[in-house]
Amino acid sequence: MRKRLSLVVAGWLITGLIAIGVGVAVIDRLSEPLTDTGLRPLSAAEVDEALALASSLPSALPPSVPPSAPPAEGTTEPAGPTPEPTVTVTTTATPVAEPGKSRLITTVGGKVIARCENGLVTLRSWSPAQGFQADDVERGPAARARVEFETEEDEIKVEVRCAADGSPVHSVHT
């Protein structure tokens, strides 16, 4: 009886270990295609290029002046006007050795950075605006790349191609 019990326990342990091993192997095989979106981290030069593009927009750097707090109870406000703090921003872009042209595209639904190289367009990054989400992304490189920014009520489709001069051109469909 005792020998049979130990064989049953050993059988259950071996079966459990095999099931765990098979489960880990299956998850390891399937996890990359399920979770990997084919994106890679941007290099330092690509980040610098994207920042240079973003900083060229007038609305890229909103004023960061904090609102003044009301005076505490029992105190008086200063007699004269208080000087506003000044914010100085200096941006230097590192030259990028890669050929091709990039462009920042801003829509109501979000922003897209597209790059044309050798006649093919690639969506380098996209960021939905508040309340929107990105869907149906065709990243490229291809003759045409696109992304949809959508809410429950709205759908903004951004399609990008390369112009004859090698720069990204886009069209927006609602």
C-alpha positions in Angstrom: 0.0 0.0 0.0 2.8 2.4 1.0 4.7 1.7 -2.3 1.5 2.3 -4.3 0.9 5.7 -2.5 4.5 6.8 -3.2 4.1 5.9 -6.9 0.9 7.9 -7.2 2.5 10.9 -5.5 5.5 10.6 -7.8 3.3 10.3 -10.8 1.3 13.4 -9.9 4.6 15.4 -9.3 6.0 14.3 -12.6 2.8 15.1 -14.4 2.7 18.5 -12.7 6.3 19.3 -13.7 5.6 18.2 -17.3 2.5 20.3 -17.5 4.4 23.3 -16.1 7.2 22.8 -18.5 4.9 22.5 -21.5 2.9 25.6 -20.4 6.1 27.7 -20.0 7.3 26.5 -23.5 4.0 27.3 -25.1 3.8 30.8 -23.5 7.5 31.5 -24.4 6.7 30.6 -28.1 3.5 32.5 -28.3 4.3 35.5 -26.1 6.5 37.3 -28.6 4.0 37.3 -31.5 1.2 38.2 -29.1 2.9 41.0 -27.3 5.6 42.2 -29.7 4.2 44.9 -32.0 7.3 45.0 -34.1 8.5 48.3 -32.6 12.0 48.9 -31.6 13.4 51.6 -29.3 14.5 54.8 -31.0 18.2 55.5 -31.1 19.6 58.6 -29.5 19.9 60.3 -32.9 16.3 59.4 -33.7 15.1 60.9 -30.4 17.1 64.0 -31.1 15.5 64.3 -34.5 12.0 63.8 -33.2 12.6 66.4 -30.4 14.0 68.9 -33.0 10.8 68.4 -35.1 8.6 68.8 -32.1 10.3 71.9 -30.8 9.9 73.6 -34.2 6.2 73.8 -33.6 5.0 77.0 -31.9 2.7 75.0 -29.5 5.3 72.4 -28.7 6.5 74.1 -25.6 3.6 75.5 -23.6 4.4 78.1 -20.9 5.2 76.4 -17.6 4.4 79.3 -15.3 2.7 78.0 -12.2 -0.4 79.9 -11.0 0.3 82.1 -8.0 -1.2 80.9 -4.8 -3.7 83.1 -2.9 -2.2 84.8 0.2 -2.6 83.0 3.5 -5.3 84.2 5.8 -4.2 87.1 7.9 -1.5 88.3 5.5 -1.6 91.0 2.9 -0.6 90.9 -0.7 2.6 92.9 -1.7 1.9 96.5 -2.8 3.6 96.2 -6.2 3.1 93.7 -9.0 5.0 90.5 -8.6 7.4 89.8 -11.4 6.5 86.8 -13.6 9.2 84.1 -13.7 10.9 83.7 -17.0 11.5 80.4 -18.7 14.4 80.0 -21.1 14.6 76.9 -23.3 17.6 76.1 -25.4 17.4 73.2 -27.9 20.3 71.9 -29.9 19.7 69.1 -32.3 22.4 66.5 -33.0 22.9 66.1 -36.7 21.6 62.8 -38.0 23.8 60.9 -40.4 20.9 58.9 -41.8 19.6 59.9 -45.3 15.9 60.6 -45.6 13.4 63.2 -44.4 11.1 63.2 -41.4 8.0 65.2 -40.6 5.8 65.7 -37.6 2.1 65.5 -38.6 -0.4 67.0 -36.1 -4.1 66.3 -36.4 -7.1 66.6 -34.1 -6.8 62.9 -33.3 -3.1 62.8 -32.5 0.5 63.3 -33.8 2.6 61.2 -36.1 6.3 61.2 -37.0 6.8 59.9 -40.5 10.1 59.3 -42.3 10.7 58.8 -46.0 13.8 56.9 -47.1 14.4 55.3 -50.5 10.9 56.1 -51.6 9.3 54.2 -48.7 7.5 55.8 -45.8 7.7 54.5 -42.2 5.7 55.7 -39.2 8.4 56.3 -36.6 5.9 57.0 -33.8 2.4 58.1 -33.2 0.6 59.5 -30.2 -3.1 59.8 -29.9 -4.6 63.0 -28.5 -6.5 63.0 -25.2 -9.6 60.8 -25.6 -8.4 59.1 -28.8 -6.7 55.7 -29.2 -4.6 54.4 -32.1 -6.0 51.6 -34.2 -5.3 49.9 -37.5 -1.6 50.9 -37.7 0.2 50.1 -41.0 3.7 51.2 -39.9 5.7 50.5 -43.1 8.2 50.8 -44.6 5.9 50.8 -47.6 4.6 53.0 -50.4 1.8 54.1 -48.0 1.6 54.0 -44.2 -1.4 54.9 -42.1 -2.8 55.1 -38.6 -6.3 55.7 -37.3 -7.1 57.7 -34.2 -10.5 57.0 -32.9 -13.0 57.6 -30.1 -16.5 56.1 -29.8 -17.8 59.0 -32.0 -14.9 60.1 -34.2 -12.4 58.4 -36.5 -9.4 60.3 -37.9 -7.4 58.4 -40.6 -3.9 59.7 -41.3 -2.3 58.3 -44.5 1.3 59.2 -45.4 3.2 58.8 -48.7 6.5 60.0 -49.9 6.6 63.0 -52.3 8.9 63.2 -55.3 11.4 65.2 -53.3 11.6 62.5 -50.6 9.6 64.2 -47.9 6.5 62.7 -46.2 3.1 64.1 -47.3 -0.1 63.2 -45.6 -3.9 63.2 -46.1 -6.4 63.2 -43.3 -9.8 61.5 -43.7 -12.6 61.8 -41.1 
